[in-house]
Amino acid sequence: MIKTMNNIMEQIEQADTIIIHRHVRPDPDAYGSQLGLKYYLQQKFPHKDIYAVGNGEPSLAFIGDLDDVNDATYEDALVIVCDTANAPRIDDSRFNLGQQLIKIDHHPETDPYGDINFVNTSASSTSEIIFDFINHFNDTSLINKDIARVLYLGIVGDTGRFLFNNTTEHTMDVAGKLIAQDFDHNAELNKMMEKDPKMLPFQGYVLQHFELMDDGFCQVKITQQVLEQFDIKANEASQFVNTIADIKGLKIWMFGVDEGNEIRCRLRSKGHIAINDIANEFGGGGHPNACGVSVATWEQFDDLAQALRTKLN
């Protein structure tokens, strides 16, 4: 792992232009690791051109701004992809136009698409990995409030505010070092959790229409009709995946949202019930306790639900 980090830094040192990608449908860790790496490299190499690209997620726009980059910029560029397990999920297909490709991730290894692949599945988040990368090169003195803020939000996002079992002693140690910087972490957490008042009736719908089974499995189906009824977008609906997480006896839940061209299913589980193997079988992937799958029909949604219940039982 140390050798890999050193190899990555060697490539960074040799490159004049660095373009950082992350996955589609970004979450706080995708933003945090991508922007945290960008801000760090700008501090360490102020003479280099460093960009962070991808389609923005409006609900997370407060974390930071992304860059517009033309195709010509990729010529001879080093491309780094953060927090993305497999190549089809990389946001912006131009990631393969650069001279060299590096993958930095914490998801289980399924697609070593990089020329250099740095994957640490024991890390809570890719944001935690970026901190460890900075620390490895004795550059923690370069961590300012901008770097600390985005890395902290990334860690908070992927640990569920430190409630998920991927939170380790090291995770808490890193978080403590980050909040020592001069930013209002309470205010930032409030921004992360804020929702538009118009979406609260939809939250009420979710709480009234979940289907809980006796075995601890629960599912929620959000159709196009429901989205239209509450005048919300699919990406806004997905923010409510954990609305039912506190149900007593809940073990596995699935939150399906009809996005028009596909039904995006977000899978979650508690404790040591790993469900990413089921996600992989259906063409998806992710963490053992939090992963995703896209299916074409509600019939396939039901097949996925049955597979999860079979494993549970």
N, C-alpha and C positions, 0 to 999 in steps of 0.2 A: 504493500500500500504506500509506503514511504517512497519507494522507487517510482511508482506511478505519479505521485504528486510532484516529484522532482522532474519527471519527464514532461508533465503538463507545464510546469513553470519554464522549462527550457523552450517549449514551443511558444509560450506567451512572450518570452524575452526576444525571440527571433522575429515575431510578427509586428508589422507596423499598424495593421488594422485587425481588430478583433470584433466579431459580431456574435452576440449571445442570444440564443433562442430558448424557448421552453415549450411546454405542451399546450394543446388547444384546451379550451374551457379552463382557463387558468384559475388556480386557487391561491391562497396567500403564500404558500410555500413556493409555487412556481414564480410568482412575482418577487418574493423575498430573496430567493437564491439568485435569480437572474439579475435583479437590480443590485443586490448586495455585492455580487461579484463584479459588476460593472463599476460601482462606486469605489470599490477597493482597488481595482486595477487603474482607475483614473488617478487615485491618490499615489499609487506606486509608480505608475508610468504616465506622467502628465503629458508627455510628448506623443503618445500613441492615440490613434483614433479608435474609440471603443463605443459600441452601440448595443442597445437592447431592443429587440424587435418582436413583433407579434400583434395579434388582434387584441385590443383592450377589452376588459370586462368592466362595464360601467360601475358595478357595485364595489369594485376593488380599485377604481381609478385613483382613490385618495392615497394609495400606497406609493405610486410614482408614475412618471411619464415614460412612454416608449418612443423610439426613434423611427423616422421614415428613412429607409435606405434604398437606393436604387441598385439595379442589378450589377452595374459596373463596380460598385464598392466591394463586391464579393471577390473580385479578381485578386488572387494572392492573399486573401484574408484567412485568418484562423477563425473557425466557427466552433463555438462551445455551446452545447445543449444541456440545459439544467433540468433536473426533475422529470425526465421523460423516459419511460421504460422501453418503448418501442418506436421505431422510426415513423410509422404511419400517424402517430399522435403528435409529432413535432409541428408546432405552429409555424407556418410559412415554409413552403416546400423548397425555398431557395437555399436551405441549409446545406445542400450538397454541391453548391456552386463554389465553395471556398477551396482553398488549397489543402487544408487539413481539417479534420473533424474530431472533436473531443466530446465525450459523454461524461457528465457528472450526475450521479443519481443515487437514490437510496431504495428504490423499488427492487423486488426480486429480479434477477437477471434473466431476461427472456430474449433480448435482441441486442447483441453487442455491435451496434451499428457504427461505433466510432473507430477511428484509427487508434485512438487511445480511449480506454473505457475505465472510469474510476467509479466503482459501485461499492457502497458500504451499507448493507442492509441492516446493520445494527444501529445506524443513526436514526434519530426520530424524524429527520427531515433533511432535505438537501440544503436548507439554510444552515443547519447544524454542521453539515459537511463543509460548507463554505467558511464558516468560522474556524473549523479545524484546519482547513487549508491555509487560512491567513495565519493562524497560530503556528503552524508547522514552519513557516518561514520567518518566525519571530517578528511579525508585522502587526501585532495587536495595537501598537502605538499609532498605527494608521487608522484604526477604527474610530471614526467620528460619529456624531449623532445620526447622520444620514445612513451610514452603513449599519449601525446598531439597530436603528428603528426598523428597517426593512427585514433584517435577519430575525429580529425578535418576533415580528408579525408572522414571518414564515414558520417559525418554530411553534408559536401559539396556534396557528391554523392547523398544522398537521398533528398536534398533540391534543387538540380539542381543549385548549386552555389547560394543558397538563393533566387532563383527566384520562386520556387513553393509555393503554398499557405499553405503548412505545416510549413513554416518558421514563428516562433513566436518571441516575444520579448525575451523569455527565451532562445530560440535557439541562437539568436544573442549574448546574454549575455554569454552563454557557449562557443561559438566560440571565443569571445573576450578573455576569460580567457585562452583558449587553445593556441591561437597564441601569447600570452604573453610569452610562453616558447620559448626556443632558437632553433627554426628550421625555415628554409626558406619556408614559406607557399606558396609564389609565385612560387618558383621552383617546389614544390610538386604538385601544381595545374596544372602547365604546363605538368608535367609527366602524370597526369591523362588524359589530353586532347590530348596528342600526339598520332599520328597515323602513321603507316608505310606508306611511300610514295606510295607503290604499291597499297594501298587501296583507294587512292584518285580518281582514275578512277571509282571505284565502287560507291563512293559518287556521282560522276557525273551521274552515271546510276540511282541512287535513285532519284535524282533531276529531271531527265528526264522521269521517268516512274511511278511517283505516280499518283493515280487516285483520284481526288478531286471531290466530289459531291456538288450540289447546297445547300444542307442542312448543310454543314460544316463537313461532314464525309470524311475521306481520308483513302486509304489503299495502301499498298505496298506489292507485292508478290515477294519473292526471291526464285526461284526454284533451284534445283540442277544444272541445266544447266547454270544458271547465276553465281552460285558459281564457277563452273568449268571455265567459261569464264574469270572471273577475278582472278582466282587462289587464292581464299580466303576461309577460314573455316567458318562454320555456326556461331561460337561464335564471330568471327571477324565481320561478317555482322551485328550481333545484336547491335554492338556499334553505328550503324547509325540510331537507332530508332528515335532519336530526330532531325535528319537532316531536316525534313519538319516542325518542330514545330513552325517556325516563319511565316508560311503561313497566310496571312490575311483571317479572317473569319473561320479559322480552329477551330473545337470544339472537335471532337473525331477522333483519328487515330489509325490504326492497322497495325502492321509491322509483316508480316509472313515470316519465314525462314524455308525452307525444310531441316531438319537435318538428313534425310535419313529414320529413323524409325518413325519419327513424324514431324509435322509442328508446330514449336513453334511460338505462336502469342503473341506479346507484345502489350498491349492496353494502350492508353494514352488519357487523356481528359484535358480540361482547365476549370478554374473557379470552380463552385460548381456542375459540372456534374459528379456524382458518377457512375462508371462503374464496380466496383468490384462485384456487385450483378449479372451482366451478366456473368462475369468471373466465379463466383461460380456455376451458372447454367450449365456451360459447363465443370465443373470439375477443374477449375483453382482457382485463388484467388490473393489477394494482397491488395494494397491500393485503396482508392476510386478513385484516379486519375491516378494510375499507377499499372497495374496488368498484369497477364499472364495466358495463356491457351495453352494447347497442343491439337491439333486435328490430326486425322489420314489422312485426305484427303483434297484437295483443295475445294471439295464440302462442307465439314464441315466448312472450312474457310469462305465460302460464307454464310453459315447459321449463323455463328457467326457475320459476318458483318451485316447481315440483322437484327439480334436481337439488335445490337448496334444502328442501324439507326432507328429502331422502337422506342426505348427508346428516342432517340434524337428528334424524331418528335412527 
